[in-house]
Structures are given as structure tokens and as C-alpha cells.
Amino acid sequence: MKQKLIYILLLFVSIISYGQVNLSLEPDKAEYNGREIVNLTISLELNGGDLLQQTKFQLPDLSQFNLIGSGSVTNSFMDPVTNTVITEKITRLALEPKKKGKIKIGSVLVTVSNKIYKTEPFEIIVKDVIKKTPAQNTALNEVYLNMEIEDREIYQDQPTIAVLKVYSRNIDNLRKVRSIQLPQQENINVHPVHFRKSEIDPSDMGGNMASQVVAVFMVFPNEAGYVEVPAVSASVNTLAHKNKILSNKVKLNVKKLPEGSPESFKNAVGNFKVDVYCETKEKAEIEKPIHVVVKVSGEGNITDMKLPGIEASPDYEFFTPKITSKVYPGKAGMKGEIFANYIVVPKKRGEIVIKTEDFSFFDPEQKEYIDVPAEKLSIHAFSHEQVLESRTTVEKVNEYTNNFLETVNTPVLKTTSFKVKEKNKFNWNVLFVNIAILLSLVITYLVFRNWQKKRSLVKKTVSPNSLGSVAETEKEIKATLKTDITDYFNYLKNLKENNEHAKFFETVEELDSEVRNQYFQSSSKDFNQFLENYKGSHIAEEYRNLVQKIQMEKYTPVKSEEGIDELFNTIVNLYSRISK
């Protein structure tokens, strides 16, 4: 009988643990100052694969608040202990209180597997607000920053893209956001991608607010576990005040790198390649420095990883390198090249092998460690006597002459200016360049003479015309400067179809310069003011948006055919109207 009771009790406990539902509603704090934003977090946890959410969250009466924004995220994973599926759904509400004092927030209802669950009601306190000028309140309370990170589960030292958006009911407030400060923290490395503002979306947040992307940056967490990305700050500038606003914080689930890493692995995550070469073209000589470069190229956390160096050897001596880089944002991290310029001094005569340290990296796509073989550079070092013996007679005479001119300097003539520059061989390129210059001068002279003859004939046969008015003269000059932009359109279409994106954007810049020259405007800023005065504010606004769109598409890491097609159609439409 006792065994049956224990069996029934265990069965009952297992059923409860298998089908458990947890629903909660929590504010970020209990007391708020005036019109401070109230953040409510609704969490629903379903422990069991058979549990089904049948209805959405039924919110309580929120008539005493203004809904600023909302967002939801759903995560599902397998619990290895209980071997059950756990589903988490989190919804966040941003509310603006309409009154002060105690405000009661009711229960949230949801139906799961034909059963209704609800949260417990609670109260929050809204205190008196310090009175400020209306302009300051409007700018501060109607502009909000939101940091969005789509990929929140990454490996240690693997990048993830963060997008910073600004929201406001008034579109004019979006232009007041300045001085964006990216987060700084010891357990993350942050690198900006760009701070270009996107086009304004007038109907974001369910049509209640306008939004605009103001910054994109990469986050590299350098430790495993749950890492919280701090808030991004910015300033809202008005005529009388400068206010500071903060974005939300985002928590990342940083996975620890797999075990079994090789000894040569430090913290490189991505895909990399190592090269070593010598920049010195002269013969290596004992006790004379030479320049050896170790180049690391690839994509990943290249700006934050530990670079492989040169292995120590009794055959040579080296010093701390000078680090230079050519890095830009890529699709899977920072992409480019890092150069470590070493000064190496050979210590023995003969063959010397300069070897790099062992290096390995973790590839997140293949999820494995990859060893990079050590690179070797062979150099033959000569003694000073061997270097002197290998020189030709002309080189020896040049050296003796230079030594004399360096050491003997008369007060009448500065002889050091007569130093003979050594040349190993005849430079045929200089000869060819000089011949080409001479031929071009002759051709130019002949063309000029022919043009003068034709001009003198025209002066004799054609009678002088009236100079006309200033307006007529300006019209004639514009007609001569006017370019047939349809040629540009046809050329841009061919470049677009052949996916020659770099040449496409170069041609767009040439087209813009040609059109501006038609109206005697040297810069885009002056041209935009010209359009606003003579073509209307609508054309000027379209031109400003097009310039921003061209810059965004030009520096986008991955270019889509739809985006290029849309950009091409916009260019043809706008420049056709401007150039009329």
C-alpha cells in the first residue's frame, strides 16, 4: 500500500513539473519622477512541449498611461536536466503616466492549454515632477533611443551587429539628436560601423511614432556568460537647452568557446591568414638592421586579437614592432590587414631563417579551431667585407666620392649637394616617359597652330554679332556647359546590370559634379541651397535624401540588386528633372 502511494505521489509531481506555466508582470522600479517612462516586463514560461498558448496577452486597463512603444521576443530551448522543452516569451511595454500619485496596474491574462492564467495586480508611485520649460520637456520626453541586437547568442570574441534607432512623435525632434556616445565596458569591445542617418520611417511602432536609424556598431564580448551591453547615450539639442537621453540595455548570451583549443590559440575568432616578408631590397649585412613585416589579414576580431610575432633565435635580434592597420567593417566582423613592422638585426653570416610564432584561430561558421602553419622567411646575411667585394667599380667610385663630399665642405661651395646617387641599372622607364612627354608637346604645338589658322579664317569670313544682354550670355554659357545626362543614365544601367558597383558609384559622383557645374555650384551644400531657392524645397529635400541614400548604398557591406535598382531609378528621375 505504501509503495502504491509513493508511486502515485511521484507520478503527480512529475505531471506538475512537466506541464508548468509561469506568468509574471514586473515594473523596472516602484517609484517614478513625474513623466518618467514606466517599463513593464511580461514574462511567460512554458515548461513542457504539450503546452500551447492559445491567446495573446490580455493587458489590464492602461488608460492612465500613454503607450510609447512595445516589443516582444520568444526563445525555446531543451532543458538537459529534465529533458523538457522550455519556451520563454517576453514582452516589454514603455508607458508614460498621465497623472501623479498611486496608480494601480491590473492583471495580465493569457490562456494556455484551455486554462486561464493571470498575474497579481500591484501599485506604482509617481512623484511630483520638477517644473521645467515646455521646450525642454517636449524635446526630452518625446525622443527615445532604442538599441536593437538581433543575434543575441554568439561565441566569445564573435561580433554581433547593434542598430541604434531614435523614435519620436514629432519628426522635427529626430534632427535634434546629436553626440552619440557608444557604450564602454571592460567585458566588451565596441567598434562603430557608421553614424549615417537613414531615411525617416514615419509610421514605426504601429503607426504611432516616426523612427530613424542614427548609428550602427559592432559588439565583441570578450568573456562568456550573460553579458549586458550598456545603454547608448545621446544629446537632444534645443534652442535653450541640451538634454541627455539613454537607450535600453541588451543582454547577450555569450557561449564559451569549445574545449580542446591548441596551445597557439590566444583569442582570435574569425578567419585569418599570416604572411611574412622583407621590405629591405639591399643585401642583408651583419649587425645592420633590416625591415621584416608580419601581416595578418582576414575578418573577425582582428583589431582586438593578439597578433602572432617572430620567434626568438640566436641568429638574429629584433625589437618591438610598429603596428599599422587597414581595417574596415565587414559582414562577419572587422575586415582588413594588420601590419607588424619589425627591425631585425642579423647576428651571423650565411643563411638565416626568420620564423613566425605558431598561430591558430576559431572559426564560428565551422565551429572548430584551425591551425595556421608558421611562415618562414629565408635571408642570406653577408659580412661587411663581402658586401664591399660584391660592389662594382662604379659603385665604389660613387661611395668614395660621397664620403669625400660628406666630410669635406668648403666655405665657398657647399659640396654635399654634389653627392652622386647610386643606381644599379639604367632606368628605361625614365627614357620612355621623357620621349612620351616630348611627343605630346610636339603634337600639342601642331594642334595649336592648326587651331590658330582656323580661327583666323573664321574671323575674316564671319561678321561680328551683337553681344546681347547678360541674361542671354548666361543662357548661352549654360547651353555650352550642359551635358547630355542620358549618356550617364545608359552607362549607369550597364554598370548596374554587370554588378560593377565601385564603378557605378564613381559614375554617380561624376554625374552629380556635371549637373552641379551646369548651375555653377561647386559643392553639394551650395547646390542644395540653389535648388531650394530656384527649384523649390521639395526638389531640394529629394536631393538631400538621394545624397544620403547614395552614401548608405555605397558603404553597405552587402549590396542587393533591389537596392541598386531602386537607387538607379531615383537617380534617373531626380536628375532628369533638375537638368531640364
N, C-alpha and C positions, 0 to 999 in steps of 0.2 A: 504493500500500500504506500509506504514512504517513497519507494522508487518511482511509482506512478506519479505521485505529487511532485517530485523533483523534476521528472521528465516534462510534466505539464508546465511547471514554472519556467524551466529553461526554454521551452517552445514559445511561451508567451513573451519572454524577454527578447528572444531572437526576432519575433514578429514586430515588436515595438522598435527595436534597433534597426530593423531592415526598412521599415516604412516611416521614418521620422521626418517631420516638417517643422522648420524653424522660421518664423516670420518676426521681423523686428522693424521698428521705426525709431530713429535716433536723431536728435539735432547735434550740430557741432559744438554747441555750448548752451548754457541755461539762461544767460543774461546777455542782452544786446543793447547797444547805444543807439537810440533814435532810429534812423533809417538804414542801419547796418543790415547787410544781407544775411538772411537766415538760411542755412544749408541743412536740408533734411535728407537722410540716407535711409532708403527702404531696402532691406536685405531679406531674401527668400532662399533658404537652403533645403534641398530635397535629397534625402539620403535613401536612395533606392531607385532602381531602373523602372519600376512599375508605377511610380508616382507621376501624375500628369497634371500640369497647371491648365485648368480649363478656362479661367477668366483672367483678364488683366487686373492690375492693381486698382482697386476702387478707393480713390482718395477721399479723405474727410472734407468737411466744409472748410475751404480756404478763402472765403470771401473777405476775410480781414487782411489778406495779403495780395500783392501783385506778383504774378508768376514771371520771373525774369528769364529762366531757362531750365532745361531738364536734359538728362542724358542717362542711358542705360547700357549695361554690359552684362553678358552671360558667359559663364565659364563652366565646363564639365570636365571631370577627371575621375579616375578609378582609385579608390582607397585601397592600398595594398594590404592593410591590416584586416579589414572586414570584407574585402573583395566585393564592394558595392559601388555603384555609380553615384557620385555626388554632383549635383547641379546647383550652381550658385547664380542668382540673378540679383544685380544691384542697380537700383535707380536712385539718382540724385536730383533733388529739386532745389532751385535757388529762388527764395521768396523775399519780397520786400514788404515789411509790415506797414499797414496804413495808420495804426494808432499806437499809443503808448499804454503801459501798464501790463497786467497779466493777460495773456492770450492763450486760450485752450486749443490744443490741436487734438482732434479726434482720432479714431482708429482707422487703420488701413485694412481693407477686406480683400481676400483672394480665395478662390475655390480651387482646391486640389483634390482630384480623385473623388468627386462628389461630396466633399466635405469643406465647409467654410472655416477659414482661419482669420483671426483678426489680432491687431496689436492693442496694447494698453494705451489709453489717452494720457496726455501729460500737458503741463503748462510751461510756458516760457515767459520771461520778464523783459519788457522793452523799456529802458530808462529814458529820461529826458535827454534831448539832444542839445548840444551847444549851438546857439544860433550862429549861422554863417551867412555870408552874402548869397543871394539867389544864384548869381553866376557861378560861384564856386560849387554850390550844391548840385546844380544842374550838370556841370562838367564831371563832377566826381561820381555822382550816383547813377548817371545814365551811360557810363562807359565801363565795360567789363572785359577783362582778359581771360582767355581760356586756352590752356595748353593741352594739345591732343597728341597722344602717342598710341599709334595703332598696334605695333608689335611690342607687347609688354613682357614677353617671355623670351629671353635671349641668354646667350652664354656670357661668361665673364670676359670683359675686354671686347665684346662684339658690339657694333654700333646699332642704334635704333634712331629713327627719324622722329623729331618732335616738331609740330606745327603750332605756331602761336597765332591765335585769332583775336581780334577785338570786335566786341558787339556793342551796339547802341541803337536806341530807337530813332535818334537823330543822326542822319548821315554826316552832317557837318562836324559832329563830335569825333568822327573817325580821323579827320585830318589834324586833330589837336594832339594825337598820341605821338610822343617823342621819347628819345633817350631810353631805348630798350636795354635793360641790363639782364644778360643771361645768367642762369644760376651758377654758383660756385660752391663746390663741396669736395672734401678730401676723397670720398669714395666714388667720384665720377669725374670724367674729363669731358668737357663740352667744347665743341668746335662749330662755329657758325657756318651755315651753307649760304644764306643770303639774307639781306634785310629789305628786299624789294617788296613794295606793297602790291598786292594783287588787285584785280578789279573788285569793286564793291558788289556784294550779293545783297540786294535789297530785301529779300524775303527769307532770311535764315531763322532758325529757332521757331519753325512752324508759322512763319509769316509775321511774327511779332517784332523782329529786330533785324537790322542790317548788320552785315559782318564783312570783315576784310582780313586777309592773311597779311601779317606785318613782319613775320620772321620765320625762318626755317633753320633748325640746327640739329647737330648730331650729338647723342649722349653715349659715352663709352663708360659703363660701370666697371670699376677695377676690383670689385670684391663680390663674392657670391652671397646669395640670400635675398631677402626683400630689401631693396634699395629704393628710397624715396627721393625723387627728383624735386628739389626745392622750387618755390614759386618764382616766376619771372616778374620783374618789376618794370614799370614804365611810368612816364610822367604825362599828365594831361595839362597842356598849356592853354590858359585863357588870357584875356587882356589884363586881368588884375592879379591872377594867382597861378601857381604852379603846384598841382596836386600829384600825389604818387598813388598808383594803383598796383595791385598784385593779382597774379593769376592763381589758378588752383595748383595743388601739388599732385604728382602722379607717382604711384608705387609700381616698381618693376620687380618681376620675379626673375632674378638672375641665377641661371643654372651654373653649378660648379663644373669646371672642365673635367673631362673623363680622366680616370686614373691611368697610370702607366705612361706618363709623359717621359720622354727621353731627357737625359741629363743636359743636353744642349738647349732645351726649351726654357725660355725665360718668361715672356708674356706676349709673344707675337701671335695674333689671331687674324687670319685672313688668308691671303695667297701672295707669296713673295718670292723674289729671285735675288741672288747675290752675285756681283761681279767685282773683279779687282783688276786694275790696270795702272800703268805708269805714265804720268804726264810728261816726264823729262825725256826729251828726244836725244840729248847728248849722251855720250858714253858714261856709264857709271864709274865713279872713281872712289877708291878707298878714302874714308874719312871726309867725303864730300856729300852733302845732302841731296837726295832725290825726292820727288813728289810721287807718292803712291795713293791712289784713290780706291776706297771700298764703297761701291754703290749698291744700295738696296732699293729695289723697285717692286711695286705691287700695289695692292689695295687691301685696306683693313685699318688697324690701329697703328699705321706706320709712323705717325707723329709722336706717339706715346710709348712705343715699344723700345726695348733695349737692343741696340744695334750690335751686330757681330763685329768684333775688332780683329786685329792682327795678332797672331800667336807670337809669343816671345821666342827669341832664338839668339844663341851666341854669335851668329854670323852677321847680325845687324842690330841696330838700335833705333827705336822710334819714339816719338813724342806724342803728347795729347793732340788728337786731330781737331781740325776746324770743320764744323758741321754746317753744311748748306743744304737747302731743300727746294724742290719744285713740286708742291703738293696742292691739290685742289679737290673739292668734294666729288665723290663718285657714287655709284649705285649701292655698293656694299661697304662703304667706309671712305676714309681719306685715301686718295689715289695719287700716285706720282713717284718721285725719286728722292732719296736721301743720299747725300754725298759726304763721306768722311775723308777729309784730305789729310794724310799723314806725311810727316817729314821723316824719311828713313835714311840712316847713315850706315853704309856697308862697313863691316869690320874686317873682312878678309878678302883676299884676291881669288878670283875664279867664279864658278857658278854659285849663285845664291838663290834659294827658293823662299819666297815670301808667301806665307800661308795664312788664310783667314781662319778664325775660330769656327768650331762646329756650330751649326745653326739649324733650328727646326721651328716649325710653326703649326698651329692648329687650324684646320680648315673647317669652318662651321657647316659648309654645304656637304662635305663628305663625312663630317663628324669623326675625324681621325687626325693623328699627328703625322706630319710629313717632314722627313729629314732632307736638308739641303746639303749636298756634298761640299766639303771645304774647297774653296777656289785657291789655285796656286798661280804665282807669278814668278817666272824664272828671269833672273838678271845676271849678267856677266860683269863683274867688277874688275877694273884694271888698276894697276899701280900708277903713280904719277909718271914714272919713267916710261911705262908702256903707252900712256896717253900722249906723251911728248914724241915718242918714236913714231907713232902712227900718223902724226901730222905731216902734211905736205910741205914743200919748201915755201910756197906762197903763204900758207897759214903761219909758218914760223916767222917769216918776214913781217907779216901783219902783227903778230904778237910782240916782236921786238920793237916795231915802230910805235905801237900803242903804249908799251911800257915806257918808252922814251918820252913820248908826248905827255904821259901822265905825270912823270916825275920831274921833267924839265919844262918850266913855264917862264918865258922871257917877259920883262915888263913892257916890251914894245908890242909883242904879238901873242895872243892867247893861243898857244899851240895845241891845247887839248881839244879845240874844235876841229882839228885836222885828223882826229883818230880814224884809222882805217877800219871799216866794218867788214868783218869776215863773212865770206859767202862760200858755201861748199860747192855750189854749182851755178851755172848760168840760168837765170830766170827767164824762160821763154815766155811766160805769161806777160811780163812787163813789155817785152818786144811786141807781142801781138796787140796788147792794149794800146800802145803808142801808135802802131800802124792804123788801128781802127779809128783812133781819135783824129789822125791826120787825114784819113779818107773822109771822115764825117765833116771835117772843116772844109775840105775841097768841095764836097757835094753841096754843103750849105752855101758856100760862096757862089757856085754856079746857079743854084736856085734863086738866090737873092738877086743876081744880075738879070736873070730871066724875068723875075717879077718886076724889077725896075723898068725894063724895056716895055712890058705890057702896060704898066701904069702910065708911062709917058705917052703911049699911043691912046689910051683911054682919055687922058686929059686933053689931047688935041681934038678928038672926034666928038666927045660928049660935052654939051653946053652945061654950064653950072646951073643947078636948081636952087630954088628958094630954100633957105634954112628951115623955115617953118617955125611953129611955136614950140615951147618947152614940152608941152604935153605930147605933141606929135613926135618929137625927138625921143622922148622916153618910151613911147609906144614902139618906135622902130627898134630901139635898143632891146626892148623885151622880146620883140619878134625874132631878132637875130640870136638872142640867148636861149630862146625857148627850145627845149629838147623834145623829140618825139618819144614820149614815155611809153608808147605801145611797144617799142623795141625792148625796153626793160621788162615789160609785162611778159612778152613771149620768152625772153631769156630766163626770167624767174620761173616760168612754168616748166621749161625744160629741166632746170636745176632741181625743181621740186620733184618731178617725175623720176629723175635719176638719183634721188636721195643724196645729192651733193649739198648738205646742209651748210657747211662752212662757207662755200662759195655763194650759196643762196643769201646768207645774211650780209656778206660783203657787198653783193649787188644791191641789196636793200639800202645799205648805207650810201652807196653811190647814187641811187635813185633819189634818196632824201636830199643829198647835197645838191644834185642837179635842180630839183624843184625849188629848193631854197634860193639858189642862185638866180632863178627866174625873177624872184622878187627882191633881189639884192639883200638877202638876210644871211648872215654868216653863221649863226648858231641856232639851235633848236628853240632856245628860250626866246630869242628875238623873233623868230619865225612864228612861234605860238602867239606872241603879243600882236604880231602883224595880222594873223588870221582872226584874232578876236576883234580887232579894230575894223577890218575890211571885209571879212568873210562871215563874221558872226560868232557868237560864243559857242554855238552848237558845233560848228566845224572845229573850233579851237579845242573844245573838250574831246571830240573824237580823235584829234591829232595827239593830244596828251595820252589818251588811253592806248592808242596804237603804239606810241613810243614805248610805253611800259610793257605792252604785250610782246613787242619785238624783243626787248631785253629779257623777259621771262623765258620765251621760247628759245632764245639764243643760248642761254646758260642752263637750260634744263638738261640733266644728265641723260635722260631717255626721251627722245623726241618721237611723237606719234604722228602718223600720217594725217589723222583728223585735225590735230592742232596746226600742222603746217598748211593744210588745205584751207582751214578757216582763216589763218593769218594771211595767206595769199589773196583770198577773196576780199578781205578787209583792206589790204594794201591797194588792190586794183580799184576798188570802189572809192576810197577816200582820195587817193592821189589823182584819179580821173576828175573828180570834182574840183580839187584845188588847182589843177593845172589848166582849167578852162580859161 
